[in-house]
Amino acid sequence: MKRNLGVVLSLALLLGLSAGTGRAADQVVLRVVVVETDNVSGYVKEIEKGKALLKRLESPAILRVWQARFAGRDTGSVVASAEWPSMAAFAKDEAKTSADAEYQAWIKGVAKMRKIVSDSLYSELKP
């Protein structure tokens, strides 16, 4: 998982640099993690703890948890999202959270209550 995130981050930074410094640096970045959990309310509470940890680290990230309503066979799916104002902000947060023992302990605790189905990083498209 950590290796995959490193690959995604490296690729995203490479693409950001190759696209030029102006527009790519200003693109909002959204991480979308689809999870399976037997305890949705407990998972939501854990994400609230994560918000507090990110606030302590002075992160600009906005965390949210979503549940699919009208999604066919995926109805009830749980998605966590994190939004950063730029790829640079994402990279800075990744460095901070990777080095923070309390944040890493929190991640290990969250990992016990959910299985990651998919983990994607998106860049906002603007005209």
TIKEBA-249727 format. One record per residue: chain; x, y, z of N, C-alpha, C, O in turn; residue number from 1; residue in three letters. Coordinates in steps of 0.001 Angstrom, whole numbers. Last residue first. Layout:
N
ATOM chain    n_xx    n_yy    n_zz   ca_xx   ca_yy   ca_zz    c_xx    c_yy    c_zz    o_xx    o_yy    o_zz resi resn
ATOM     A       X       Y       Z       X       Y       Z       X       Y       Z       X       Y       Z  NUM  ALA
...
# end
This chain:
127
ATOM chain    n_xx    n_yy    n_zz   ca_xx   ca_yy   ca_zz    c_xx    c_yy    c_zz    o_xx    o_yy    o_zz resi resn
ATOM     A  -11321   24760  -17375  -11249   25222  -18772  -10001   26047  -19041   -9795   26507  -20164  127  PRO
ATOM     A  -10007   22088  -15376  -10529   23450  -15499  -10423   23874  -16956   -9546   23409  -17685  126  LYS
ATOM     A  -10132   19225  -13408  -10025   19769  -14750  -10682   21143  -14769  -11779   21328  -14242  125  LEU
ATOM     A   -8276   18077  -10630   -9430   18803  -11148   -9150   19330  -12553   -8058   19820  -12839  124  GLU
ATOM     A   -6987   14860  -10368   -6680   16280  -10510   -7885   16944  -11158   -8444   16426  -12125  123  SER
ATOM     A   -7086   12089   -8109   -7625   12821   -9242   -7128   14257   -9212   -6876   14806   -8139  122  TYR
ATOM     A   -6194    8904   -7117   -5860   10313   -6985   -6289   11021   -8256   -5911   10616   -9356  121  LEU
ATOM     A   -7611    6080   -5398   -7301    6842   -6610   -7002    8294   -6281   -7494    8838   -5292  120  SER
ATOM     A   -8104    2932   -4431   -7465    4148   -3921   -6973    4926   -5129   -6039    4502   -5810  119  ASP
ATOM     A  -10432     359   -3534   -9671    1121   -4526   -9175    2406   -3883   -9755    2901   -2917  118  SER
ATOM     A  -10824   -1093   -1206  -11249   -1676   -2476  -10528    -977   -3626  -10071   -1622   -4570  117  VAL
ATOM     A   -9437   -1726    1876   -9436    -793     747   -9770   -1555    -527   -9102   -2526    -885  116  ILE
ATOM     A  -11269   -2567    4662  -10466   -3114    3579  -10563   -2128    2428  -11665   -1734    2045  115  LYS
ATOM     A  -11225   -1646    8152  -11671   -1522    6773  -10709   -2215    5825   -9532   -2422    6121  114  ARG
ATOM     A  -10151   -1835   10650  -11610   -1809   10559  -12129   -1670    9135  -13339   -1586    8924  113  MET
ATOM     A   -7433   -1736   10543   -8034   -2918   11165   -9543   -2973   10975  -10150   -4034   11121  112  LYS
ATOM     A   -6843     767    9576   -6652    -380    8681   -7289   -1650    9234   -7646   -2546    8469  111  ALA
ATOM     A   -7080    2357   11809   -8136    2418   10800   -8048    1192    9879   -9072     653    9458  110  VAL
ATOM     A   -4620    1713   13046   -5886    1409   13706   -7044    1384   12724   -7897     499   12790  109  GLY
ATOM     A   -2810    2738   11196   -2783    1302   11505   -4080     871   12181   -4584    -221   11915  108  LYS
ATOM     A   -3494    5466   11365   -3683    4731   10099   -3712    3226   10352   -4544    2517    9786  107  ILE
ATOM     A   -2602    5993   14003   -4015    6123   13657   -4327    5327   12387   -5317    4596   12341  106  TRP
ATOM     A     134    5675   13683    -578    4775   14600   -2081    4810   14304   -2751    3778   14350  105  ALA
ATOM     A     611    7831   11956     862    6467   11486     165    5437   12371    -341    4433   11869  104  GLN
ATOM     A      20    9963   13690    -772    9765   12478    -609    8339   11965   -1592    7706   11579  103  TYR
ATOM     A    2057    9613   15581     656    9540   15993    -254    9296   14792   -1195    8507   14874  102  GLU
ATOM     A    4409    9974   14039    4128    8684   14686    2663    8552   15082    2083    7477   14930  101  ALA
ATOM     A    4962   11430   11000    4280   11656   12270    3834   10327   12888    2983    9635   12329  100  ASP
ATOM     A    5934   11062    8473    6918   11265    9537    6287   11395   10923    7005   11462   11921   99  ALA
ATOM     A    3688   10928    6899    4592    9775    6908    5587    9854    8060    6034    8825    8567   98  SER
ATOM     A    2659   13488    7204    1954   12363    7815    2824   11112    7876    2704   10321    8812   97  THR
ATOM     A    4596   15053    5777    4291   15295    7197    3670   14066    7855    4098   13649    8931   96  LYS
ATOM     A    4480   13963    3177    5746   13967    3923    5491   14136    5420    6098   13444    6238   95  ALA
ATOM     A    1806   14462    2570    2304   13084    2544    3602   12983    3340    3801   12028    4091   94  GLU
ATOM     A    1753   17258    2651    1013   16486    3651    1512   15051    3723    1630   14485    4809   93  ASP
ATOM     A    3311   17759     365    3750   18261    1673    3056   17485    2797    3694   17101    3777   92  LYS
ATOM     A    1692   16635   -1614    3036   16101   -1378    3565   16522      -9    4195   15728     690   91  ALA
ATOM     A    -590   18328   -1415    -701   16882   -1212     666   16294    -851     780   15539     115   90  PHE
ATOM     A     554   20757   -2125     -20   20604    -786    -181   19126    -432      61   18721     705   89  ALA
ATOM     A    1232   20160   -4776    2289   20519   -3825    1791   20350   -2388    2524   19855   -1531   88  ALA
ATOM     A   -1232   19831   -5920    -368   18664   -5804     762   18933   -4808    1191   18032   -4086   87  MET
ATOM     A   -3714   21708   -4032   -2730   21538   -5102   -1945   20248   -4893   -1990   19650   -3818   86  SER
ATOM     A   -5631   21660   -2028   -5699   22753   -2998   -4729   22598   -4174   -4885   23266   -5196   85  PRO
ATOM     A   -7064   18397   -1516   -5997   19368   -1282   -6077   20453   -2344   -6544   20194   -3453   84  TRP
ATOM     A   -9307   16165      -4   -9092   17167   -1053   -8014   18149    -611   -8040   18664     506   83  GLU
ATOM     A  -10329   12899     356   -9462   13945     904   -9124   14886    -239   -8704   14452   -1312   82  ALA
ATOM     A  -12929   10608    1130  -12247   11510     202  -11407   12506     977  -11736   12895    2098   81  SER
ATOM     A  -14149    7328    1280  -13516    8427    2002  -12813    9291     965  -12183    8781      39   80  ALA
ATOM     A  -17099    5544     796  -15971    6211     158  -15455    7298    1091  -16231    8091    1626   79  VAL
ATOM     A  -18966    2607     805  -18418    3702    1599  -17159    4225     912  -16283    3462     507   78  VAL
ATOM     A  -22012    1389    -629  -20551    1499    -625  -20111    2719     158  -20797    3741     175   77  SER
ATOM     A  -24720    1516    -893  -24196    1238     444  -22681    1311     519  -22117    1299    1613   76  GLY
ATOM     A  -24763     232   -4129  -25495     976   -3105  -24998     531   -1734  -24873    -661   -1454   75  THR
ATOM     A  -23675   -1232   -6143  -22735    -572   -5237  -23426     278   -4172  -22760     966   -3399   74  ASP
ATOM     A  -25679   -2062   -7789  -25126   -3066   -6867  -24119   -2474   -5888  -23744   -3126   -4914   73  ARG
ATOM     A  -26890    1205   -7897  -27051    -175   -8344  -26500   -1147   -7331  -26818   -1066   -6145   72  GLY
ATOM     A  -26776    3566   -6511  -25561    3099   -7173  -25672    1652   -7629  -24665     952   -7735   71  ALA
ATOM     A  -27849    5731   -4592  -28387    5249   -5858  -27203    4805   -6712  -26694    5569   -7532   70  PHE
ATOM     A  -25995    5954   -2374  -27435    5724   -2238  -28030    5089   -3476  -28645    4026   -3405   69  ARG
ATOM     A  -22853    5509    -812  -23634    5492   -2048  -25101    5173   -1763  -25413    4248   -1013   68  ALA
ATOM     A  -21493    7707    1483  -22085    6387    1302  -23018    6455      96  -23862    7345      -2   67  GLN
ATOM     A  -18424    9311    2468  -19636    9257    1665  -20172    7824    1664  -19421    6861    1822   66  TRP
ATOM     A  -16530   11522    4398  -16913   10128    4175  -18273   10146    3499  -19166   10894    3896   65  VAL
ATOM     A  -13745   13790    4014  -15183   13505    4066  -15383   11999    3897  -14538   11299    3339   64  ARG
ATOM     A  -11297   16278    4659  -11687   14869    4665  -13203   14751    4755  -13859   15506    5473   63  LEU
ATOM     A   -9233   18496    3214  -10625   18387    3645  -11005   16921    3519  -11035   16375    2417   62  ILE
ATOM     A   -5976   19780    3971   -6851   18730    3432   -8247   18791    4049   -8417   19094    5230   61  ALA
ATOM     A   -4046   21441    4902   -5193   22086    4263   -6232   21069    3753   -7246   21456    3172   60  PRO
ATOM     A   -2612   20788    8113   -2918   20333    6763   -4096   21116    6192   -5043   21423    6916   59  SER
ATOM     A   -1425   21043   10619   -1683   22228    9795   -1888   21867    8322   -1402   22549    7420   58  GLU
ATOM     A   -1400   18952   12326    -270   19030   11393    -392   20211   10429     432   20369    9528   57  LEU
ATOM     A   -3864   19301   13505   -2657   19500   14332   -1426   19666   13448    -517   20427   13777   56  ARG
ATOM     A   -5428   18526   11327   -5492   19915   11792   -4255   20239   12630   -3667   21311   12491   55  LYS
ATOM     A   -4861   15822   11252   -4433   16668   10145   -4460   18145   10522   -3611   18920   10082   54  LEU
ATOM     A   -6092   15061   13675   -4649   14879   13489   -4121   15763   12366   -3065   16381   12502   53  LEU
ATOM     A   -8756   15662   13084   -8082   16354   14185   -6563   16236   14062   -5837   17198   14315   52  ALA
ATOM     A   -9209   13842   11013   -9340   15282   10762   -8604   16077   11838   -7912   17049   11537   51  LYS
ATOM     A   -8959   11441   12405   -7975   11790   11384   -8011   13272   11053   -6969   13890   10836   50  GLY
ATOM     A  -11289   11542   13894   -9993   11579   14598   -8881   11967   13623   -7975   12725   13971   49  LYS
ATOM     A  -13068   11251   11762  -13088   12492   12557  -11795   12641   13357  -11267   13746   13482   48  GLU
ATOM     A  -12499    8651   11064  -12125    9715   10124  -12144   11067   10839  -11319   11932   10546   47  ILE
ATOM     A  -13681    7360   13236  -12217    7313   13067  -11738    8395   12108  -10682    8989   12321   46  GLU
ATOM     A  -16369    7840   12692  -15761    8405   13913  -14240    8417   13815  -13589    9364   14255   45  LYS
ATOM     A  -16632    6297   10383  -16845    7752   10311  -16214    8429   11529  -15592    9483   11397   44  VAL
ATOM     A  -16229    3775   11514  -15291    4282   10513  -15401    5801   10395  -14392    6501   10317   43  TYR
ATOM     A  -18493    3545   13104  -17167    3553   13732  -16109    4103   12793  -15198    4813   13220   42  GLY
ATOM     A  -20453    3485   11112  -20445    4600   12075  -19100    4689   12795  -18618    5788   13068   41  SER
ATOM     A  -19719    1070    9753  -19694    2366    9067  -19630    3518   10072  -18829    4436    9899   40  VAL
ATOM     A  -18440   -1696   10077  -18797    -719   11106  -18704     688   10509  -17728    1404   10736   39  ASN
ATOM     A  -17453   -3271    8189  -18636   -3795    8867  -19176   -2789    9872  -20242   -2997   10453   38  ASP
ATOM     A  -16328   -1965    5077  -16264   -1984    6535  -17564   -2543    7080  -18637   -2325    6516   37  THR
ATOM     A  -14417   -1246    2287  -15422   -2150    2831  -15230   -2137    4337  -14109   -2280    4827   36  GLU
ATOM     A  -13876    1811     441  -13564     832    1476  -14743    -101    1731  -15895     215    1433   35  VAL
ATOM     A  -12216    3891   -1777  -13416    3081   -1581  -13050    1970    -600  -12049    1276    -778   34  VAL
ATOM     A  -10905    6985   -1737  -10619    5640   -1248  -11944    4931    -995  -12705    5320    -109   33  VAL
ATOM     A   -9599    9550   -3546  -10845    8830   -3309  -10487    7390   -2937   -9854    6673   -3711   32  VAL
ATOM     A   -8232   12711   -3448   -7950   11290   -3244   -9258   10619   -2850   -9941   11067   -1930   31  ARG
ATOM     A   -7805   15418   -5520   -8783   14665   -4746   -8359   13208   -4667   -8154   12552   -5688   30  LEU
ATOM     A   -6491   18616   -5966   -6223   17185   -5974   -7209   16495   -5042   -7421   16936   -3912   29  VAL
ATOM     A   -6688   21410   -8100   -7140   20769   -6876   -6927   19267   -7037   -7155   18712   -8112   28  VAL
ATOM     A   -4012   22993   -9732   -5096   22018   -9801   -5400   21440   -8422   -4502   21039   -7682   27  GLN
ATOM     A   -1819   24643   -9774   -3055   25175   -9215   -4195   24172   -9187   -5261   24483   -8656   26  ASP
ATOM     A     170   23293  -11064     388   23621   -9662    -889   24104   -8989   -1032   23989   -7771   25  ALA
ATOM     A    -822   23210  -13666    -711   21974  -12900    -562   22257  -11411   -1114   21530  -10585   24  ALA
ATOM     A    -625   25954  -14562   -1906   25289  -14342   -1809   24057  -13470   -2655   23872  -12594   23  ARG
ATOM     A    2424   26522  -14218    1253   27343  -13945       4   26571  -13590    -387   26536  -12424   22  GLY
ATOM     A    4409   24692  -14976    4290   25088  -13581    3023   25853  -13271    2580   25830  -12123   21  THR
ATOM     A    3855   21747  -16969    4120   23169  -16808    3837   23587  -15382    3105   22908  -14662   20  GLY
ATOM     A    3637   19074  -17121    2516   19842  -17654    2750   21348  -17555    1921   22134  -18013   19  ALA
ATOM     A    5755   17988  -15779    5812   17987  -17234    4697   18816  -17860    4808   19220  -19018   18  SER
ATOM     A    4962   18250  -13139    6113   19017  -13608    6150   19079  -15128    6528   20100  -15703   17  LEU
ATOM     A    2791   16475  -13097    2602   17879  -12748    3738   18747  -13265    3509   19847  -13768   16  GLY
ATOM     A    4056   14074  -13696    3066   14619  -14624    2832   16098  -14366    2690   16884  -15303   15  LEU
ATOM     A    5656   13888  -11376    6265   13904  -12700    5309   14516  -13718    5702   15373  -14509   14  LEU
ATOM     A    3675   13780   -9402    4627   14894   -9410    5298   15021  -10781    5484   16128  -11286   13  LEU
ATOM     A    2430   11388  -10142    1669   12636  -10123    2604   13848  -10156    2342   14822  -10860   12  ALA
ATOM     A    4523    9570   -9790    3931    9756  -11106    3189   11085  -11181    3307   11818  -12164   11  LEU
ATOM     A    4912    9837   -7016    6000   10114   -7956    5469   10395   -9352    5905   11335  -10016   10  SER
ATOM     A    2360    9065   -6059    2891   10391   -5776    3990   10760   -6761    4003   11873   -7286    9  LEU
ATOM     A    2254    6412   -6985    1248    7385   -7414    1768    8803   -7222    1635    9645   -8111    8  VAL
ATOM     A    4442    5349   -5586    4439    5313   -7050    3464    6350   -7589    3782    7083   -8526    7  VAL
ATOM     A    3552    5717   -2974    4783    6347   -3423    4872    6413   -4932    5322    7411   -5494    6  GLY
ATOM     A    1322    4078   -2975    1130    5514   -2796    2371    6275   -3252    2263    7348   -3846    5  LEU
ATOM     A    2589    1598   -3273    1667    2079   -4308    1464    3578   -4205    1437    4276   -5219    4  ASN
ATOM     A    3971    1456    -843    4725    1490   -2101    3852    2040   -3227    4309    2846   -4037    3  ARG
ATOM     A    1865    1283     913    2735    2451     998    3543    2604    -284    3776    3716    -759    2  LYS
ATOM     A     829   -1192       0       0       0       0     876    1259       0     667    2176    -794    1  MET
# end
